[in-house]
C-alpha cells in the first residue's frame, strides 16, 4: 500500500486520506493508482456504504507533483490519474469530501464527482491548468458549466484565480462551510450517516442522479486527447519551465 495515501475501513465507511504532508499532499502516479484501486474496490463491495476523502494537517492537496508529472506524463486512459478519474465517474458509492487548505487542480475537480462536500473558510480552490499550458481534466469542462453556468466556469478556468470556501459554497461546489476545527468530524458524521442507508437503494439513487455519466465519460476522453497533445507543445514546455524556475513565462516568443 502506498504510504502517502492512508486507506482505512470503519464499518461501512471507507476513508481515503492524503498523507504526504511534507509535499502538501501533492499527488504522484503511485498515489493515484492506490486511490483508483480503493474506489474500484469499494464499487465491487456492497459492504461499503460511503467513501470519504480527507487531507492532512490543514491541507487537502496541492495538486499534481510536477516532478513526477514530468517524468511520467499521463498520455492516455491507462495512466493512474485517468484510472482514478474514471473510477470516480463510474462509482455508485456515495462520495464525501472535507477540504481544508489547498485544493489545487484535482483537489477542486475531484469535488465535481462527490455527492456531499465540506470546506473550511480558508480552503483555497484553484484550477491552474491553463497557466501551466494544460487543459482541465476530470470532465470539468462539462461538469463545471453544468454546475455554475458557462460564464462562471469560463472565468475560473481561464483566469486560474484561487477562490475560498465561501465562494465554493456560493458556486455549489460544496454543501457547507464550517470551522477547520470541526471540519473533519462534520464530514465523518455525514459520511457515516449516509453509509447506514439501505445499500442497494442508495446506489440506485446515485446512479439516477448521475444519469449523464456516459456524457461525462465522453468529455473525459476528449479532455485526455487534448491534454495529451498539450504535453508536447512549446507553450506547456515554457509554462512548466517557468514554474520550476520561479519566473514569469514568456509566451510572446512562441508567436514569432
C-alpha positions, 0 to 999 in steps of 0.5 A: 500500500502506498504510504502517502495515501492512508486507506482505512475501513470503519464499518461501512465507511471507507476513508481515503486520506492524503498523507504526504504532508511534507509535499502538501499532499501533492499527488504522484502516479503511485498515489493515484493508482492506490486511490483508483484501486480503493474506489474500484474496490469499494464499487465491487463491495456492497459492504461499503456504504460511503467513501470519504476523502480527507487531507492532512494537517490543514491541507487537502492537496496541492495538486499534481507533483510536477516532478513526477508529472514530468517524468511520467506524463499521463498520455492516455486512459491507462495512466493512474490519474485517468484510472482514478478519474474514471473510477470516480465517474463510474462509482455508485458509492456515495462520495464525501469530501472535507477540504481544508487548505489547498485544493489545487487542480484535482483537489477542486475537480475531484469535488465535481464527482462527490455527492456531499462536500465540506470546506473550511473558510480558508480552503483555497480552490484553484484550477491552474491548468491553463497557466501551466499550458494544460487543459482541465481534466476530470470532465470539468469542462462539462461538469463545471458549466453544468454546475455554475453556468458557462460564464462562471466556469469560463472565468475560473478556468481561464483566469486560474484565480484561487477562490475560498470556501465561501465562494465554493459554497456560493458556486455549489461546489460544496454543501457547507462551510464550517470551522477547520476545527470541526471540519473533519468530524462534520464530514465523518458524521455525514459520511457515516450517516449516509453509509447506514442507508439501505445499500442497494437503494442508495446506489440506485439513487446515485446512479439516477442522479448521475444519469449523464455519466456516459456524457461525462465519460465522453468529455473525459476522453476528449479532455485526455486527447487534448491534454495529451497533445498539450504535453508536447507543445512549446507553450506547456514546455515554457509554462512548466519551465517557468514554474520550476524556475520561479519566473514569469513565462514568456509566451510572446516568443512562441508567436514569432 
